Amino acid sequence: MVRVLIVEQSHIIALGLTTLIRTFQDIDDVRLVSNETDCCKVTDDFEPDLIVVNTSVLDHDSMAKVMEVKKPEAVVMHVFNSSLPMGSPANHLSIIDSREVLSDKFEQVLEKLSQNRKELDTEELSPREKDILKEVALGLTNKEIAEKMYISSHTVISHRKNITRKLGIKTVSGLTVYAILNNIIQMNDVS
């Protein structure tokens, strides 16, 4: 099921997008926000699969923040307050587009999400995710892992979310047991 976040200041446009999106079978939940602060917070907490953003709501820096906190496989669709040329990408919407054009674009993006999800479901942990799992199992915090591996704490969080999704294990103790059973760490490494 797909979780959708709509970032739109116009109540009418937000309602229209929500109504259209809910016509698709795979939609689980739709949330609405109208500013950058709420967008970043909800993106981090809600973990949407699809983020529909009006380009007039978020500036370049704000969009960069959203891209940093969203989960890696999430798709972003951009809503423009002007017309777009014919053949514009599926993730570019115009408030002037017809219902048919909007539906076609949403259908293409939802199909892409479905394909991505199938690929992710068959994936094993990447070497980097195993490195992160090892450090988590050894009791390091996100900040400590980030410093040790020379990456941002947001990147560590993204890896941890992927690990949790792939393994279905949410607790540190559960991840530690998994790491021991799969020879990622040794029993005597755990303090």
MOSULRA-V117026 format. One record per residue. N is the residue number from 1. PHI is phi as a letter, one per 30 degrees, with the letter a starting at -180 (999 if undefined). PSI is psi in radians with two decimals (none if undefined). OMEGA is omega in degrees with one decimal (none if undefined). Layout:
n:N phi:PHI psi:PSI omega:OMEGA
n:N phi:PHI psi:PSI omega:OMEGA
//
This chain:
n:1 phi:999 psi:2.56 omega:-173.8
n:2 phi:c psi:2.28 omega:174.1
n:3 phi:c psi:2.32 omega:-174.5
n:4 phi:b psi:2.39 omega:172.7
n:5 phi:c psi:2.20 omega:176.9
n:6 phi:c psi:2.20 omega:179.1
n:7 phi:c psi:1.76 omega:-173.2
n:8 phi:a psi:2.30 omega:178.7
n:9 phi:d psi:-0.58 omega:-177.4
n:10 phi:d psi:2.09 omega:-179.9
n:11 phi:d psi:-0.73 omega:-178.1
n:12 phi:d psi:-0.80 omega:179.6
n:13 phi:d psi:-0.73 omega:178.8
n:14 phi:e psi:-0.77 omega:178.4
n:15 phi:d psi:-0.71 omega:178.6
n:16 phi:d psi:-0.79 omega:178.3
n:17 phi:d psi:-0.74 omega:-179.9
n:18 phi:d psi:-0.82 omega:-179.8
n:19 phi:d psi:-0.79 omega:-179.5
n:20 phi:d psi:-0.80 omega:-177.7
n:21 phi:d psi:-0.67 omega:-178.1
n:22 phi:d psi:-0.16 omega:176.4
n:23 phi:d psi:-0.26 omega:-179.9
n:24 phi:d psi:2.44 omega:-172.8
n:25 phi:d psi:-0.62 omega:-172.5
n:26 phi:d psi:-0.01 omega:-174.6
n:27 phi:d psi:2.21 omega:-179.3
n:28 phi:c psi:-0.91 omega:-174.7
n:29 phi:a psi:2.52 omega:177.9
n:30 phi:b psi:2.22 omega:177.0
n:31 phi:c psi:2.58 omega:-179.6
n:32 phi:c psi:2.37 omega:170.8
n:33 phi:b psi:2.81 omega:-176.4
n:34 phi:b psi:0.14 omega:-180.0
n:35 phi:a psi:2.95 omega:-175.8
n:36 phi:d psi:-0.80 omega:-176.4
n:37 phi:e psi:-0.88 omega:178.7
n:38 phi:d psi:-0.65 omega:-178.6
n:39 phi:d psi:-0.85 omega:-179.0
n:40 phi:d psi:-0.74 omega:-178.6
n:41 phi:d psi:-0.85 omega:-178.3
n:42 phi:d psi:-0.65 omega:177.9
n:43 phi:d psi:-0.74 omega:-179.3
n:44 phi:d psi:-0.74 omega:-176.7
n:45 phi:d psi:-0.79 omega:-172.5
n:46 phi:d psi:-0.46 omega:-178.7
n:47 phi:h psi:1.06 omega:-178.7
n:48 phi:d psi:2.64 omega:175.5
n:49 phi:d psi:-0.50 omega:-178.9
n:50 phi:b psi:2.23 omega:177.9
n:51 phi:c psi:2.08 omega:179.8
n:52 phi:c psi:1.95 omega:-171.9
n:53 phi:c psi:2.21 omega:171.4
n:54 phi:d psi:2.21 omega:-175.2
n:55 phi:d psi:-0.30 omega:178.9
n:56 phi:d psi:-0.21 omega:-178.4
n:57 phi:d psi:-0.73 omega:-177.0
n:58 phi:c psi:2.27 omega:174.3
n:59 phi:d psi:-3.12 omega:-175.4
n:60 phi:e psi:-0.79 omega:-179.4
n:61 phi:d psi:-0.72 omega:179.1
n:62 phi:d psi:-0.72 omega:179.4
n:63 phi:d psi:-0.65 omega:177.7
n:64 phi:d psi:-0.67 omega:177.6
n:65 phi:d psi:-0.75 omega:179.2
n:66 phi:d psi:-0.75 omega:-179.2
n:67 phi:d psi:-0.52 omega:179.9
n:68 phi:d psi:-0.65 omega:-176.3
n:69 phi:c psi:-0.28 omega:180.0
n:70 phi:d psi:2.73 omega:176.5
n:71 phi:d psi:2.58 omega:-171.4
n:72 phi:e psi:-0.61 omega:-176.6
n:73 phi:d psi:-0.05 omega:179.4
n:74 phi:d psi:2.53 omega:179.6
n:75 phi:c psi:2.42 omega:178.1
n:76 phi:c psi:2.25 omega:173.9
n:77 phi:c psi:2.39 omega:-177.6
n:78 phi:c psi:2.26 omega:177.7
n:79 phi:c psi:2.20 omega:179.9
n:80 phi:c psi:2.52 omega:179.5
n:81 phi:d psi:0.35 omega:178.7
n:82 phi:b psi:2.99 omega:179.2
n:83 phi:d psi:2.73 omega:179.2
n:84 phi:c psi:2.68 omega:178.3
n:85 phi:d psi:2.70 omega:176.3
n:86 phi:e psi:2.48 omega:178.7
n:87 phi:i psi:0.28 omega:177.8
n:88 phi:d psi:2.70 omega:-176.4
n:89 phi:e psi:2.74 omega:-178.0
n:90 phi:d psi:-0.45 omega:-179.1
n:91 phi:d psi:0.19 omega:174.8
n:92 phi:c psi:2.07 omega:-179.5
n:93 phi:c psi:2.65 omega:173.8
n:94 phi:b psi:2.51 omega:177.3
n:95 phi:d psi:-0.19 omega:179.5
n:96 phi:c psi:-0.26 omega:-178.6
n:97 phi:e psi:2.56 omega:176.8
n:98 phi:d psi:2.87 omega:177.8
n:99 phi:e psi:-0.68 omega:-179.5
n:100 phi:d psi:-0.79 omega:179.7
n:101 phi:d psi:-0.80 omega:178.8
n:102 phi:d psi:-0.79 omega:179.6
n:103 phi:d psi:-0.74 omega:178.9
n:104 phi:d psi:-0.76 omega:-178.8
n:105 phi:d psi:-0.75 omega:177.0
n:106 phi:d psi:-0.71 omega:179.9
n:107 phi:d psi:-0.74 omega:178.4
n:108 phi:d psi:-0.78 omega:-178.4
n:109 phi:d psi:-0.72 omega:178.8
n:110 phi:d psi:-0.62 omega:176.3
n:111 phi:d psi:-0.74 omega:177.7
n:112 phi:d psi:-0.75 omega:177.7
n:113 phi:d psi:-0.74 omega:-179.9
n:114 phi:d psi:-0.77 omega:178.2
n:115 phi:d psi:-0.77 omega:179.0
n:116 phi:e psi:-0.72 omega:-178.3
n:117 phi:d psi:-0.72 omega:178.4
n:118 phi:d psi:-0.71 omega:178.3
n:119 phi:d psi:-0.75 omega:-179.1
n:120 phi:d psi:-0.61 omega:-178.8
n:121 phi:d psi:-0.49 omega:-179.1
n:122 phi:c psi:-0.06 omega:-177.9
n:123 phi:d psi:2.59 omega:169.9
n:124 phi:c psi:3.05 omega:177.5
n:125 phi:d psi:2.39 omega:175.8
n:126 phi:d psi:2.85 omega:176.9
n:127 phi:e psi:-0.67 omega:179.4
n:128 phi:d psi:-0.72 omega:177.8
n:129 phi:d psi:-0.63 omega:176.6
n:130 phi:d psi:-0.66 omega:176.5
n:131 phi:d psi:-0.77 omega:179.4
n:132 phi:d psi:-0.78 omega:179.5
n:133 phi:e psi:-0.73 omega:179.3
n:134 phi:e psi:-0.81 omega:-178.0
n:135 phi:d psi:-0.69 omega:177.0
n:136 phi:d psi:-0.80 omega:-178.7
n:137 phi:d psi:-0.47 omega:178.4
n:138 phi:d psi:0.00 omega:172.5
n:139 phi:j psi:0.18 omega:179.4
n:140 phi:d psi:2.60 omega:176.2
n:141 phi:d psi:2.93 omega:177.7
n:142 phi:e psi:-0.76 omega:-178.5
n:143 phi:d psi:-0.75 omega:179.3
n:144 phi:d psi:-0.69 omega:177.8
n:145 phi:d psi:-0.77 omega:-179.7
n:146 phi:e psi:-0.80 omega:-179.7
n:147 phi:d psi:-0.74 omega:-178.4
n:148 phi:d psi:-0.65 omega:-175.2
n:149 phi:c psi:0.03 omega:179.3
n:150 phi:h psi:0.80 omega:175.6
n:151 phi:b psi:2.95 omega:179.3
n:152 phi:d psi:2.75 omega:178.0
n:153 phi:d psi:-0.51 omega:176.8
n:154 phi:d psi:-0.65 omega:177.7
n:155 phi:d psi:-0.72 omega:177.1
n:156 phi:e psi:-0.79 omega:-179.8
n:157 phi:d psi:-0.73 omega:178.3
n:158 phi:d psi:-0.77 omega:178.0
n:159 phi:d psi:-0.74 omega:-179.5
n:160 phi:d psi:-0.68 omega:177.4
n:161 phi:d psi:-0.74 omega:178.6
n:162 phi:d psi:-0.71 omega:178.5
n:163 phi:d psi:-0.82 omega:179.8
n:164 phi:d psi:-0.75 omega:-179.3
n:165 phi:d psi:-0.77 omega:-177.2
n:166 phi:d psi:-0.69 omega:-176.2
n:167 phi:c psi:-0.38 omega:-176.1
n:168 phi:i psi:0.38 omega:-179.8
n:169 phi:c psi:2.18 omega:-174.3
n:170 phi:c psi:-0.34 omega:-174.7
n:171 phi:c psi:2.66 omega:177.3
n:172 phi:d psi:-0.70 omega:179.3
n:173 phi:d psi:-0.69 omega:177.7
n:174 phi:d psi:-0.71 omega:177.6
n:175 phi:d psi:-0.63 omega:178.8
n:176 phi:d psi:-0.80 omega:178.0
n:177 phi:d psi:-0.78 omega:178.6
n:178 phi:e psi:-0.80 omega:-178.7
n:179 phi:d psi:-0.69 omega:178.6
n:180 phi:d psi:-0.82 omega:-177.7
n:181 phi:d psi:-0.46 omega:-178.0
n:182 phi:c psi:0.31 omega:175.3
n:183 phi:h psi:0.56 omega:174.6
n:184 phi:d psi:-0.58 omega:171.3
n:185 phi:b psi:2.86 omega:177.3
n:186 phi:c psi:2.69 omega:-179.2
n:187 phi:e psi:-0.71 omega:-177.9
n:188 phi:d psi:-0.07 omega:173.5
n:189 phi:d psi:-0.44 omega:-176.1
n:190 phi:d psi:2.24 omega:-179.3
n:191 phi:c psi:none omega:none
//
